[in-house]
Amino acid sequence: MTKTVKVMFDGLVFRPSGPVNLEAGKKYTITVKPLSEEADAEQDPAFDIASLAVSTNIPDLSSEHDHYLHGLPKRGAHER
C-alpha cells in the first residue's frame, strides 16, 4: 500500500492536511519532498485535457447535458 499525503511540518511533527486513513500505532516510512510554490502546468493532468476530447456530433450537448447524461427532458430554448 502506497499513499501520498500532503502535510505541513510545524517544526516538531508532520501534520496531515486532511484525513489519512492509516492505522494508529503502526509504524510507517515516509519520504519527504517539498511542494513547489509555483505549480508546474506541464505536470498538471489538466494541462492536456483537450487531448481527451472526442467528437460526439451532438450540437446541444453542453446546454442539454442533463438530458443526455441523466435522461431528463430537454430544457429547450425558452429556459436558457
C-alpha positions in Angstrom: 0.0 0.0 0.0 1.4 3.4 -1.0 -0.3 6.7 -0.2 0.6 10.3 -0.9 -0.4 12.7 1.8 0.1 16.4 1.9 1.5 17.5 5.2 2.7 20.7 7.0 5.8 20.5 9.2 5.2 22.6 12.3 8.8 22.4 13.5 8.3 19.3 15.5 5.9 17.0 13.7 4.3 16.5 10.3 0.6 17.4 10.3 -1.6 16.0 7.5 -3.8 18.5 5.7 -6.7 16.1 5.9 -7.8 12.5 6.9 -5.1 9.9 6.2 -6.9 6.7 6.9 -3.9 4.9 8.4 -3.8 2.5 11.4 -2.9 4.3 14.6 0.1 2.9 16.5 1.5 1.3 13.4 5.0 2.3 12.1 5.3 3.8 8.6 8.2 5.1 6.5 7.7 8.5 4.9 9.5 10.2 2.0 9.7 13.9 2.3 9.6 16.1 -0.9 8.8 19.8 -0.8 5.9 21.0 -2.8 6.9 23.7 -5.2 5.5 27.1 -4.6 4.6 27.5 -8.2 2.6 24.8 -9.9 4.3 23.4 -13.0 1.5 23.4 -15.6 3.0 20.6 -17.6 2.9 18.3 -14.6 -0.8 19.0 -14.0 -3.0 16.3 -15.6 -5.5 19.0 -16.6 -2.8 20.7 -18.7 -3.5 18.5 -21.7 -7.3 17.9 -21.1 -8.0 18.9 -24.7 -6.4 15.6 -25.8 -9.2 13.8 -24.1 -12.0 15.5 -26.2 -14.0 13.3 -28.5 -16.4 14.4 -31.3 -20.0 13.4 -30.4 -21.7 15.2 -33.2 -24.3 16.4 -30.7 -24.6 20.2 -31.2 -26.5 20.9 -28.0 -24.5 18.6 -25.7 -23.2 21.4 -23.5 -26.6 23.1 -23.0 -28.6 19.8 -22.7 -26.1 17.6 -20.8 -28.7 16.7 -18.1 -30.8 15.2 -20.9 -28.0 13.2 -22.4 -26.4 12.1 -19.1 -29.5 11.6 -16.9 -32.4 11.2 -19.3 -34.2 14.4 -18.1 -36.4 16.2 -20.5 -34.6 18.8 -22.7 -34.7 22.3 -21.2 -35.5 23.9 -24.6 -34.7 27.3 -25.9 -37.2 29.1 -23.6 -35.3 28.3 -20.4 -31.9 29.5 -21.5 
